[in-house]
Amino acid sequence: MSNPALEPDERERLVKELMDARRAVGAARRAADAAAEAIAHDAVHRAKVALGERGSAWWCDGAPDLNRHLARTGPYAQWYAGLPEGEG
């Protein structure tokens, strides 16, 4: 989700940037141009960070960010261990 605090004009500009970058990824893949594809992927990443879809969290609800934790090793380890085989 994009940061809702972005001004509408800024959000629109960034979404356009993101879509242009995604089109550039496709064009580079069709052309089999690995260097252009890497540049385009970087542009996608920068646009997503600017929109708040990647990078630091734009919200602050006090809850810990568990996105980078595995269920089996984080605070949900006990729950995960109790799942039937093949469901985890």
TIVOTI-536142 format. One record per residue: residue in three letters; z, y, x of N, C-alpha, C, O in turn; residue number from 1. Coordinates in nm, 2 decimals. Example, Ala and Ser with C-alpha at 12.3 -4.5 7.8 and 13.67 -1.06 7.14 Angstrom:
ALA;0.78;-0.57;1.32;0.78;-0.45;1.23;0.78;-0.33;1.32;0.85;-0.33;1.42;1
SER;0.71;-0.22;1.28;0.71;-0.11;1.37;0.79;0.00;1.29;0.80;0.11;1.34;2
end
This chain:
MET;0.00;-0.12;0.08;0.00;0.00;0.00;0.00;0.12;0.09;0.07;0.13;0.19;1
SER;-0.08;0.22;0.05;-0.08;0.35;0.12;0.05;0.43;0.09;0.11;0.41;-0.01;2
ASN;0.08;0.52;0.18;0.19;0.60;0.17;0.17;0.70;0.05;0.07;0.78;0.06;3
PRO;0.25;0.69;-0.05;0.23;0.78;-0.17;0.26;0.93;-0.14;0.22;1.01;-0.22;4
ALA;0.32;0.96;-0.02;0.35;1.10;0.01;0.22;1.17;0.07;0.23;1.29;0.09;5
LEU;0.12;1.09;0.10;-0.01;1.16;0.15;-0.06;1.25;0.04;-0.07;1.22;-0.08;6
GLU;-0.11;1.36;0.09;-0.18;1.46;0.00;-0.31;1.39;-0.05;-0.37;1.32;0.03;7
PRO;-0.35;1.41;-0.18;-0.47;1.34;-0.23;-0.59;1.36;-0.14;-0.67;1.27;-0.12;8
ASP;-0.62;1.48;-0.10;-0.73;1.51;-0.01;-0.73;1.43;0.12;-0.83;1.38;0.17;9
GLU;-0.61;1.43;0.18;-0.59;1.35;0.30;-0.61;1.20;0.28;-0.68;1.14;0.36;10
ARG;-0.56;1.15;0.17;-0.57;1.01;0.14;-0.72;0.98;0.12;-0.77;0.88;0.17;11
GLU;-0.79;1.06;0.05;-0.93;1.04;0.02;-1.01;1.04;0.15;-1.10;0.95;0.17;12
ARG;-0.98;1.13;0.24;-1.05;1.14;0.37;-1.03;1.01;0.45;-1.12;0.96;0.51;13
LEU;-0.90;0.97;0.45;-0.86;0.85;0.53;-0.93;0.72;0.47;-0.97;0.63;0.54;14
VAL;-0.93;0.71;0.34;-1.00;0.60;0.28;-1.15;0.59;0.31;-1.20;0.49;0.34;15
LYS;-1.21;0.71;0.31;-1.35;0.72;0.35;-1.37;0.67;0.49;-1.46;0.60;0.53;16
GLU;-1.28;0.72;0.58;-1.28;0.67;0.72;-1.27;0.52;0.73;-1.34;0.46;0.81;17
LEU;-1.17;0.47;0.65;-1.15;0.32;0.65;-1.28;0.25;0.61;-1.32;0.15;0.67;18
MET;-1.34;0.29;0.50;-1.46;0.23;0.45;-1.57;0.24;0.55;-1.65;0.14;0.57;19
ASP;-1.59;0.36;0.61;-1.69;0.37;0.71;-1.67;0.28;0.83;-1.77;0.21;0.88;20
ALA;-1.55;0.26;0.87;-1.52;0.17;0.98;-1.54;0.03;0.94;-1.59;-0.05;1.02;21
ARG;-1.51;-0.01;0.82;-1.54;-0.15;0.77;-1.69;-0.17;0.77;-1.73;-0.28;0.80;22
ARG;-1.76;-0.08;0.72;-1.91;-0.09;0.72;-1.96;-0.11;0.87;-2.05;-0.19;0.89;23
ALA;-1.90;-0.03;0.96;-1.94;-0.04;1.10;-1.91;-0.18;1.16;-1.98;-0.23;1.24;24
VAL;-1.80;-0.24;1.11;-1.77;-0.38;1.16;-1.88;-0.47;1.11;-1.93;-0.55;1.19;25
GLY;-1.91;-0.46;0.98;-2.02;-0.55;0.93;-2.15;-0.53;1.00;-2.22;-0.63;1.04;26
ALA;-2.19;-0.40;1.03;-2.31;-0.37;1.10;-2.31;-0.43;1.24;-2.41;-0.49;1.29;27
ALA;-2.20;-0.42;1.31;-2.19;-0.47;1.44;-2.20;-0.62;1.44;-2.26;-0.68;1.53;28
ARG;-2.14;-0.69;1.35;-2.14;-0.83;1.34;-2.29;-0.88;1.31;-2.34;-0.97;1.38;29
ARG;-2.36;-0.81;1.22;-2.50;-0.85;1.20;-2.58;-0.83;1.32;-2.68;-0.90;1.34;30
ALA;-2.55;-0.73;1.40;-2.63;-0.70;1.52;-2.58;-0.78;1.64;-2.63;-0.78;1.75;31
ALA;-2.47;-0.86;1.62;-2.41;-0.94;1.72;-2.37;-0.85;1.84;-2.39;-0.89;1.96;32
ASP;-2.32;-0.74;1.81;-2.28;-0.64;1.92;-2.13;-0.64;1.93;-2.06;-0.57;1.86;33
ALA;-2.08;-0.72;2.02;-1.93;-0.74;2.03;-1.86;-0.61;2.07;-1.75;-0.59;2.02;34
ALA;-1.92;-0.53;2.15;-1.85;-0.40;2.19;-1.84;-0.31;2.07;-1.74;-0.25;2.05;35
ALA;-1.95;-0.30;2.00;-1.95;-0.21;1.88;-1.85;-0.26;1.78;-1.78;-0.19;1.71;36
GLU;-1.84;-0.39;1.77;-1.74;-0.45;1.67;-1.60;-0.42;1.71;-1.52;-0.39;1.62;37
ALA;-1.57;-0.43;1.84;-1.44;-0.40;1.89;-1.40;-0.26;1.86;-1.29;-0.23;1.81;38
ILE;-1.49;-0.17;1.88;-1.47;-0.02;1.85;-1.45;0.00;1.70;-1.36;0.07;1.66;39
ALA;-1.53;-0.07;1.62;-1.52;-0.06;1.47;-1.38;-0.11;1.42;-1.32;-0.06;1.34;40
HIS;-1.34;-0.23;1.48;-1.21;-0.28;1.44;-1.10;-0.19;1.48;-1.00;-0.17;1.40;41
ASP;-1.11;-0.12;1.59;-1.01;-0.02;1.63;-1.01;0.09;1.53;-0.90;0.14;1.50;42
ALA;-1.12;0.14;1.49;-1.13;0.24;1.39;-1.07;0.20;1.26;-1.00;0.28;1.19;43
VAL;-1.09;0.08;1.22;-1.02;0.02;1.10;-0.87;0.03;1.11;-0.80;0.08;1.02;44
HIS;-0.82;-0.02;1.23;-0.68;-0.02;1.25;-0.62;0.12;1.25;-0.52;0.15;1.19;45
ARG;-0.69;0.22;1.31;-0.64;0.36;1.32;-0.63;0.42;1.17;-0.54;0.48;1.14;46
ALA;-0.73;0.39;1.09;-0.73;0.44;0.96;-0.62;0.38;0.87;-0.55;0.45;0.80;47
LYS;-0.60;0.25;0.89;-0.49;0.18;0.82;-0.35;0.23;0.86;-0.26;0.25;0.78;48
VAL;-0.34;0.26;0.99;-0.21;0.32;1.04;-0.19;0.46;0.97;-0.08;0.49;0.93;49
ALA;-0.30;0.54;0.97;-0.29;0.67;0.92;-0.26;0.67;0.77;-0.19;0.76;0.72;50
LEU;-0.31;0.57;0.70;-0.28;0.55;0.55;-0.14;0.50;0.53;-0.09;0.50;0.42;51
GLY;-0.08;0.44;0.63;0.06;0.39;0.61;0.05;0.24;0.58;0.15;0.18;0.54;52
GLU;-0.06;0.18;0.59;-0.08;0.03;0.56;-0.04;-0.05;0.67;-0.01;-0.17;0.65;53
ARG;-0.04;0.00;0.79;0.01;-0.07;0.91;0.10;0.03;0.99;0.10;0.15;0.96;54
GLY;0.17;-0.03;1.09;0.25;0.06;1.17;0.39;0.07;1.11;0.44;-0.01;1.03;55
SER;0.46;0.18;1.15;0.59;0.20;1.10;0.60;0.22;0.95;0.51;0.27;0.88;56
ALA;0.71;0.17;0.89;0.73;0.18;0.75;0.74;0.32;0.71;0.81;0.40;0.77;57
TRP;0.68;0.36;0.59;0.69;0.50;0.54;0.80;0.51;0.44;0.84;0.62;0.40;58
TRP;0.86;0.40;0.40;0.97;0.40;0.31;1.10;0.37;0.38;1.10;0.32;0.49;59
CYS;1.20;0.41;0.32;1.34;0.39;0.38;1.43;0.35;0.27;1.50;0.43;0.20;60
ASP;1.44;0.22;0.24;1.53;0.17;0.13;1.66;0.11;0.19;1.74;0.06;0.12;61
GLY;1.67;0.11;0.32;1.79;0.06;0.39;1.78;-0.09;0.42;1.86;-0.15;0.49;62
ALA;1.68;-0.16;0.36;1.67;-0.31;0.38;1.61;-0.33;0.51;1.52;-0.26;0.56;63
PRO;1.65;-0.44;0.58;1.58;-0.47;0.71;1.44;-0.52;0.69;1.41;-0.57;0.58;64
ASP;1.35;-0.49;0.78;1.21;-0.53;0.78;1.20;-0.67;0.83;1.22;-0.69;0.95;65
LEU;1.17;-0.77;0.74;1.17;-0.91;0.78;1.03;-0.96;0.79;1.01;-1.08;0.80;66
ASN;0.93;-0.87;0.79;0.79;-0.91;0.80;0.76;-0.99;0.93;0.67;-1.08;0.92;67
ARG;0.83;-0.97;1.03;0.79;-1.04;1.16;0.89;-1.16;1.19;0.90;-1.20;1.30;68
HIS;0.95;-1.21;1.08;1.04;-1.32;1.10;0.99;-1.44;1.02;0.94;-1.43;0.91;69
LEU;1.00;-1.56;1.08;0.96;-1.68;1.01;1.08;-1.72;0.91;1.19;-1.69;0.94;70
ALA;1.04;-1.77;0.80;1.14;-1.81;0.70;1.24;-1.91;0.76;1.36;-1.91;0.73;71
ARG;1.19;-2.00;0.85;1.27;-2.11;0.90;1.37;-2.06;1.01;1.46;-2.13;1.05;72
THR;1.35;-1.94;1.06;1.43;-1.89;1.17;1.51;-1.76;1.13;1.60;-1.72;1.21;73
GLY;1.48;-1.70;1.02;1.55;-1.57;0.99;1.66;-1.60;0.89;1.72;-1.71;0.88;74
PRO;1.69;-1.50;0.81;1.80;-1.50;0.71;1.78;-1.61;0.60;1.87;-1.64;0.53;75
TYR;1.65;-1.65;0.59;1.62;-1.75;0.48;1.61;-1.89;0.54;1.56;-1.98;0.47;76
ALA;1.66;-1.91;0.66;1.65;-2.05;0.72;1.72;-2.16;0.64;1.66;-2.27;0.63;77
GLN;1.83;-2.13;0.58;1.90;-2.23;0.50;1.82;-2.27;0.38;1.80;-2.39;0.34;78
TRP;1.76;-2.17;0.31;1.68;-2.19;0.19;1.55;-2.27;0.24;1.52;-2.37;0.17;79
TYR;1.49;-2.23;0.35;1.37;-2.30;0.39;1.40;-2.44;0.43;1.32;-2.53;0.39;80
ALA;1.51;-2.47;0.49;1.54;-2.61;0.53;1.56;-2.70;0.40;1.54;-2.82;0.41;81
GLY;1.60;-2.64;0.29;1.62;-2.72;0.17;1.49;-2.74;0.09;1.50;-2.81;-0.01;82
LEU;1.38;-2.69;0.13;1.25;-2.71;0.06;1.21;-2.85;0.08;1.22;-2.91;0.18;83
PRO;1.15;-2.91;-0.03;1.09;-3.04;-0.01;0.98;-3.05;0.09;0.91;-2.95;0.11;84
GLU;0.96;-3.16;0.16;0.86;-3.17;0.26;0.72;-3.13;0.21;0.68;-3.16;0.10;85
GLY;0.66;-3.05;0.29;0.52;-3.01;0.26;0.52;-2.88;0.18;0.41;-2.83;0.15;86
GLU;0.63;-2.82;0.14;0.63;-2.70;0.06;0.66;-2.58;0.15;0.65;-2.46;0.10;87
GLY;0.69;-2.60;0.28;0.73;-2.49;0.36;0.63;-2.45;0.46;0.65;-2.35;0.54;88
end
